[in-house]
Amino acid sequence: MIICTKKMDYPFGTQCQRVQNQMVKVGSEKERAAPPLCVKAPASRGLLDAVSQQMTLHPQYLESFLRAQHYILHMDGPLPLQYRHYIAVMAAARHHCGYLVSLHSAHFLRVGGDPLWLQGLESAPARLRLLDHINKVLAHRPWLVARSHIQELLKTGEQCWSLAELVQAVVLLAHCHALCSFVFGSGAEGDTPVTPRVRHGTPPGYCLCDAANGNGAAPLPSVTPLDRMPRRRSLDSSYEAVCLRERLQKALEEKERRGEHLLNSQTHSLTDTEEVEEVACAADPSRFITDPEFGYQEFARREEDHFQVFRVQDYSWEVHGFSLVNRLYSDIGHLLDERFRKVASLPSPREPDLKRAIWNYIHCMFGIRYDDYDYGEVNQLLERELKLYIKTVACFPDATRSPPCPVSWAPLKPDEKVHVNLLIMEARLQAELLYALRAITQHMTS
């Protein structure tokens, strides 16, 4: 074990530029040095490469992102690998992100997951179905997460969750929700074989007219994937998707009659990569959600007046959230913290204070306020079109395949546009974590 001193430096947090000396535990060198699997994986093993290529414009950030994601999905933790990828499917489905649903469905099968679960949420184990409510709330209205939700999942019984399991699940849900925003914002959702659907209403002032009709905003050519990977099969037609689902159903019925699973976790009876990918592509995001009309609503216009504004001076990431999550889920606090600091340290895409304005504006939309920040800067630094883009990607990522493109983006370089999408992703991730970790803290101190 190595003991070191850590400097906590958060440009976006309350009481900015705070330096705290903490004695922190550093994991083994072998574990921290292990290269993320998704870096080595060939393009044919999944669609994540399209997202990673967007982030290669900021290699320092990409390294921290992949390290954290690899740790959550592959390294030691209380949840089995099948659960992790299925939870990722559930999280991505809330935003009808076929890109991530297909990706994690394929990974779910490769690690020995039961393909019957991919028929829909009702086919999954009861323990996983219990996560549906907190998944829904975290994805769309995280301010509704309460101590009662945590207690319900932790109560005694065969289907109860341990605190360590729940923390890992919450981190995974928040990670995937935020990644959905990046996928839609960067245009990578265009690579998915599953057509996204318009759900959860429309952002105020935003037209869903198709750009092809000349009425809507055009796609973002400079923030679409830089090097799209060709797909071996095109599933753009609904007919072909239906055919794949029928093939899956027939294969399942035949295997059930023989008393076997389509994919055995020990012998991997399906060894053909293409067949596994076809099964995964047949997974419709709508199968994994309930209450599809539940979506984001304006925090400032909400009907639940008893939900107060979340004030960061009362519960912040650097003072409260970091230490709690790192204690309950070893080392993940350091990895998440590195992501937040890396995105904050990237060169500003114009005004020096623009990064903080974007970060605080996103938190404000989720009910989080900083007492030491002048919110007048948001209107001064963010043009209306840029604010509309940020709000769409952060709160309504699946509203359309082509988020409204701010005219002011024209002179920006590709790396600056990706930087904005990274800020949106990380700010949303931290917002969800703050609400979930505060509820867990309230449960532990009650």
Secondary structure, DSSP 8 states (H G I E B T S, - for coil): -EEEEE----SSSSSTT----EEEEE--HHHHH---HHHHS-GGG-SHHHHHHHHTTSHHHHHHHHHHHHHHHHSS-SS-HHHHHHHHHHHHHTTT-HHHHHHHHHHHHHTT--GGGGG-GGGS-HHHHTTHHHHHHHHH-GGG--HHHHHHHHSSSTT---HHHHHHHHHHHHHHHHHHHHHHHHTGGGG-SS-----S---TT-----GGGTSS----GGGS-TT----SS---SHHHHHHHHHHHHHHHHHHHHTT--SS-TTT-S---HHHHHHHHHT--GGGG-S-TT-----GGG-S-TTS--EETTTS-IIIIIHHHHHHHSTTHHHHHHHHHHHHHHS--SSSTTHHHHHHHHHHHHTTEE-TTS-THHHHHHS-HHHHHHHHHHHH-TTS-SS----GGGTTS-HHHHHHHHHHHHHHHHHHHHHHHHHHHHHHHH-
